[in-house]
Amino acid sequence: METAESILRVFREAGEIDVIRILLILAAAWVLLLIDQKLLPRVARKFPGKLRVHLLAIVPTIRLLVIVAASIMVLRRIVEPSVENMVALFGLLGVGIGFALKDYAASLIAGTMALYERPYRPGDWITIDGVYGEVKSIEFRAVHIVTPDDTLVIIPHSKLWSGLVRNANNGSTKLQCVASFYLDPNHDGTAVRRRLHDVALTSPYVQLAHRVLVVGEETPWGTHYRVRAYPMDPDQQFTFITDLTVRGKAALAALGVPFATAGAVAER
């Protein structure tokens, strides 16, 4: 009974609560969140390169600030603003979260840390638990990513505690693409490297500000070449890889270079 009475003393009397003002605060917060979630990303995607990335990155931060500010303003109108009451209220919330919402709370805390550590931002291309895709939004509990086959995957932020996060572009437009070629070992390696390098440099999608590399590796079944280059925009990565692959195969065929085959691999 004493515990119940102490909890009730935290809150104001019903007649002292300004319900109209609380509803106005909630309505204003809802409008700001709607603008933040719908309008700002739409406007940001109209801008090129880094400006778009920076605008998208502030979307979850604005949402956090709006919710925290609205929560504080509402609590001030339903709770007596004394030190004892604040301690009692937050202690009660802490116990409830600790026992009933442990996993959810872990994701919320990890999500708050993600806003400051920035392991990923909207517009980044990341890999978590083997899932690769573009970050579309960062919610309080989870990050929403869309895979190349247009599948939405929702991953809790708590994965930050135990898993690896691979970020391909890390808040920039610099995203390395790799096109692979598997060739029979009997060929002129210098000519192959030069031709693949030319193929990458003449691609309409290549970002010339970054170096193009052609890396070769000898294997038991043949030679594996990787063309490493950067598209002008991360969204072009799959088109860019396809362009390198198709034009690279045509260029190598014109050189008369034999490709590695399944039969050749089996014989070796």
C-alpha positions as CSV (number, residue, x, y, z in Angstrom):
1,M,0.0,0.0,0.0
2,E,2.8,2.4,0.9
3,T,4.5,1.7,-2.5
4,A,1.2,2.3,-4.4
5,E,0.7,5.6,-2.5
6,S,4.2,6.8,-3.2
7,I,3.7,6.1,-6.9
8,L,0.4,8.0,-7.0
9,R,2.0,11.0,-5.3
10,V,4.4,11.3,-8.2
11,F,1.5,12.4,-10.5
12,R,-0.6,15.6,-10.3
13,E,-4.2,15.6,-9.3
14,A,-6.6,15.0,-12.2
15,G,-7.9,18.6,-12.1
16,E,-4.4,20.0,-12.4
17,I,-3.5,18.2,-15.6
18,D,-3.9,20.4,-18.7
19,V,-5.2,17.8,-21.1
20,I,-5.7,20.2,-24.0
21,R,-2.1,21.4,-23.9
22,I,-0.9,17.8,-23.7
23,L,-2.9,16.9,-26.8
24,L,-1.5,20.0,-28.6
25,I,2.1,18.9,-27.7
26,L,1.4,15.4,-29.0
27,A,-0.2,16.7,-32.2
28,A,2.8,19.1,-32.8
29,A,5.2,16.2,-32.2
30,W,3.3,14.0,-34.6
31,V,3.4,16.7,-37.4
32,L,7.2,17.2,-36.9
33,L,7.8,13.4,-37.0
34,L,5.7,13.2,-40.2
35,I,7.8,15.9,-41.8
36,D,11.0,14.3,-40.6
37,Q,10.1,10.8,-41.8
38,K,8.4,11.7,-45.1
39,L,9.3,15.2,-46.3
40,L,12.9,15.5,-45.4
41,P,14.1,12.2,-47.0
42,R,12.1,13.1,-50.1
43,V,13.8,16.5,-50.3
44,A,17.2,15.1,-49.5
45,R,17.1,12.6,-52.4
46,K,16.7,15.5,-54.8
47,F,20.3,16.7,-53.9
48,P,23.4,15.0,-55.3
49,G,26.3,13.3,-53.6
50,K,27.5,14.2,-50.1
51,L,24.7,16.8,-49.5
52,R,22.1,14.1,-49.9
53,V,24.0,11.8,-47.5
54,H,24.4,14.4,-44.8
55,L,20.7,15.4,-45.0
56,L,19.6,11.8,-44.7
57,A,21.9,11.3,-41.8
58,I,20.2,13.9,-39.6
59,V,16.7,12.3,-40.0
60,P,17.0,9.9,-37.0
61,T,18.7,12.6,-34.9
62,I,15.8,15.0,-35.4
63,R,13.3,12.2,-34.6
64,L,15.1,11.5,-31.3
65,L,15.1,15.2,-30.4
66,V,11.4,15.6,-31.2
67,I,10.3,12.5,-29.1
68,V,12.6,13.4,-26.2
69,A,11.4,17.0,-26.1
70,A,7.7,16.0,-26.4
71,S,8.1,13.4,-23.7
72,I,9.7,15.9,-21.3
73,M,7.0,18.5,-22.0
74,V,4.2,16.0,-21.4
75,L,5.8,14.6,-18.2
76,R,6.1,18.1,-16.8
77,R,2.4,18.5,-17.0
78,I,1.4,15.2,-15.4
79,V,4.2,14.8,-12.8
80,E,5.0,17.0,-9.9
81,P,8.5,18.4,-10.9
82,S,10.4,17.5,-7.7
83,V,13.7,15.6,-7.3
84,E,12.0,12.9,-5.3
85,N,9.2,12.4,-7.9
86,M,11.7,12.3,-10.7
87,V,13.8,9.7,-9.0
88,A,10.8,7.6,-8.2
89,L,9.4,7.8,-11.7
90,F,12.7,6.9,-13.5
91,G,13.3,4.2,-11.0
92,L,9.8,2.7,-11.8
93,L,10.5,3.0,-15.5
94,G,13.9,1.4,-15.1
95,V,12.5,-1.6,-13.3
96,G,9.8,-2.1,-15.8
97,I,12.1,-1.9,-18.7
98,G,14.7,-4.1,-17.1
99,F,12.3,-7.0,-16.4
100,A,9.7,-6.8,-19.2
101,L,11.6,-5.2,-22.1
102,K,15.2,-6.3,-21.7
103,D,15.8,-7.1,-25.3
104,Y,13.8,-4.1,-26.5
105,A,15.7,-1.8,-24.2
106,A,19.0,-3.2,-25.4
107,S,18.0,-2.3,-29.0
108,L,16.9,1.1,-27.9
109,I,20.2,1.8,-26.1
110,A,22.2,0.5,-29.1
111,G,20.0,2.7,-31.4
112,T,20.8,5.7,-29.3
113,M,24.5,4.9,-29.4
114,A,24.3,4.4,-33.2
115,L,23.2,8.0,-33.6
116,Y,26.5,9.1,-32.1
117,E,29.0,6.4,-33.2
118,R,27.3,6.3,-36.7
119,P,28.2,2.8,-37.7
120,Y,25.6,3.4,-40.4
121,R,23.5,6.2,-41.8
122,P,20.5,6.5,-44.2
123,G,22.0,6.0,-47.7
124,D,24.8,3.7,-46.5
125,W,25.3,0.3,-48.0
126,I,26.0,-2.1,-45.2
127,T,26.3,-5.8,-44.4
128,I,24.9,-7.2,-41.1
129,D,24.6,-10.9,-40.4
130,G,25.3,-11.6,-44.0
131,V,22.5,-9.3,-45.3
132,Y,23.7,-6.6,-47.7
133,G,21.6,-3.6,-48.6
134,E,21.0,0.2,-48.4
135,V,20.0,1.8,-45.1
136,K,16.6,3.3,-45.7
137,S,15.7,4.5,-42.2
138,I,17.1,4.2,-38.6
139,E,14.3,3.6,-36.1
140,F,14.7,3.5,-32.4
141,R,14.7,-0.3,-32.2
142,A,16.0,-1.4,-35.5
143,V,17.6,-0.3,-38.8
144,H,15.6,-0.8,-42.0
145,I,17.7,-1.9,-45.0
146,V,16.6,-2.8,-48.5
147,T,18.5,-5.5,-50.3
148,P,19.5,-5.5,-54.0
149,D,16.5,-7.7,-54.7
150,D,14.2,-5.1,-53.2
151,T,13.5,-6.9,-49.9
152,L,13.1,-4.9,-46.7
153,V,15.1,-6.4,-43.8
154,I,14.6,-5.1,-40.3
155,I,17.6,-5.7,-38.1
156,P,17.6,-4.8,-34.3
157,H,20.3,-2.4,-33.2
158,S,21.3,-4.9,-30.5
159,K,23.2,-6.7,-33.3
160,L,25.8,-4.0,-32.7
161,W,26.8,-5.7,-29.4
162,S,27.7,-9.0,-30.8
163,G,28.0,-8.8,-34.6
164,L,30.1,-7.1,-37.3
165,V,28.9,-4.2,-39.3
166,R,30.5,-3.7,-42.7
167,N,29.9,-0.3,-44.3
168,A,30.7,-0.1,-48.0
169,N,30.6,3.7,-48.4
170,N,30.5,5.0,-44.8
171,G,28.5,8.2,-45.3
172,S,30.1,9.1,-48.6
173,T,29.7,8.5,-52.3
174,K,32.9,6.4,-52.4
175,L,31.9,2.7,-52.8
176,Q,34.3,0.2,-54.3
177,C,32.9,-2.2,-56.8
178,V,34.6,-5.4,-57.9
179,A,34.2,-7.3,-61.2
180,S,35.8,-10.7,-61.4
181,F,37.2,-12.6,-64.4
182,Y,38.3,-16.2,-64.3
183,L,40.8,-17.1,-67.0
184,D,42.8,-20.0,-68.3
185,P,46.4,-19.6,-67.0
186,N,47.8,-19.7,-70.6
187,H,47.6,-16.0,-71.5
188,D,49.6,-12.7,-71.6
189,G,48.9,-11.3,-68.1
190,T,50.3,-7.8,-69.0
191,A,47.9,-7.5,-71.9
192,V,45.0,-8.7,-69.9
193,R,45.6,-6.2,-67.1
194,R,46.0,-3.3,-69.5
195,R,42.8,-4.2,-71.4
196,L,40.7,-4.6,-68.2
197,H,42.1,-1.3,-66.9
198,D,41.0,0.4,-70.1
199,V,37.6,-1.1,-69.9
200,A,37.1,0.4,-66.4
201,L,38.4,3.8,-67.4
202,T,36.0,4.0,-70.3
203,S,32.9,3.0,-68.4
204,P,30.3,5.8,-68.4
205,Y,29.7,5.1,-64.7
206,V,33.3,5.2,-63.4
207,Q,34.4,7.9,-60.9
208,L,37.7,9.0,-62.2
209,A,38.7,10.8,-58.9
210,H,39.6,7.4,-57.5
211,R,42.2,5.0,-58.7
212,V,41.3,1.9,-60.8
213,L,43.1,-1.3,-59.9
214,V,43.3,-4.6,-61.7
215,V,44.5,-7.4,-59.3
216,G,45.4,-10.8,-60.4
217,E,45.8,-14.0,-58.4
218,E,47.0,-17.4,-59.5
219,T,44.9,-20.4,-58.4
220,P,45.1,-24.1,-59.0
221,W,42.5,-23.9,-61.7
222,G,43.6,-20.7,-63.5
223,T,44.0,-16.9,-62.9
224,H,41.5,-14.8,-61.1
225,Y,41.4,-11.1,-62.0
226,R,39.5,-8.5,-60.0
227,V,38.8,-5.0,-61.4
228,R,38.4,-2.6,-58.5
229,A,36.8,0.8,-59.3
230,Y,34.3,3.3,-58.0
231,P,31.0,4.3,-59.6
232,M,29.9,8.0,-59.5
233,D,27.0,7.1,-57.2
234,P,26.6,4.1,-54.9
235,D,23.1,3.5,-56.4
236,Q,24.9,2.7,-59.7
237,Q,27.0,-0.1,-58.2
238,F,25.2,-3.0,-59.8
239,T,24.8,-1.3,-63.2
240,F,28.5,-0.5,-63.0
241,I,29.6,-4.1,-62.2
242,T,27.4,-5.4,-65.0
243,D,29.0,-2.9,-67.5
244,L,32.5,-3.9,-66.4
245,T,31.6,-7.6,-66.7
246,V,30.0,-7.4,-70.1
247,R,32.5,-5.1,-71.7
248,G,35.4,-6.9,-70.0
249,K,34.3,-10.3,-71.4
250,A,34.1,-8.8,-74.9
251,A,37.5,-7.2,-74.6
252,L,39.1,-10.4,-73.4
253,A,37.4,-12.4,-76.1
254,A,38.8,-9.9,-78.7
255,L,42.3,-10.6,-77.3
256,G,41.7,-14.3,-77.8
257,V,42.2,-15.1,-74.0
258,P,40.6,-18.4,-73.0
259,F,38.3,-18.4,-70.0
260,A,38.5,-21.0,-67.2
261,T,35.8,-23.6,-67.6
262,A,34.2,-26.1,-65.2
263,G,35.8,-29.0,-67.1
264,A,39.3,-27.4,-66.9
265,V,38.8,-26.9,-63.2
266,A,37.8,-30.6,-62.7
267,E,40.8,-31.8,-64.7
268,R,43.1,-29.8,-62.4
